Amino acid sequence: MSDITFEITKHFGVLSEEKSGWKKELNMVSWNNRAPKLDIRDWSPDHEKMGKGITLTKEEAQKLLEFLTGAINSVT
């Protein structure tokens, strides 16, 4: 199995933090020297380890925003 390379090109914010110091973050990440994508996942405090997450293109993120807006507006 080949090594996965990554570079966090922009940090947008922390969604949550565990007592262990791991944080769920929204970042722009370039995986294996490809174009950066929006990325939501857990990161260790030193950003050397990561948990499972999701990467989104700009178009996917725009659709997700629409879905989330509708979902939030429907919660009573």
C-alpha positions, 0 to 999 in steps of 0.5 A: 500500500502506498503512502498517502500524502496530504497538505492542509492548505487552509484551516477554516475552523474547529467543529468540536474537540475531544478531551484527548485533544483530537479536533473535528475540523473543516479544512482545505486539504490537498491529498496526494498532490491533487487539487485541494478539496473541502475536508471534514475529519478528526485530527490529532493535536499535531495533525500527523494522524487523522480519522475517517472523514469526508472530502467535498468538491465546491459543488458538493459543498454547495449542495450540502449547504442547501440540504443543511439549510433546509434541514435546520429550517425544518427542525422545530 
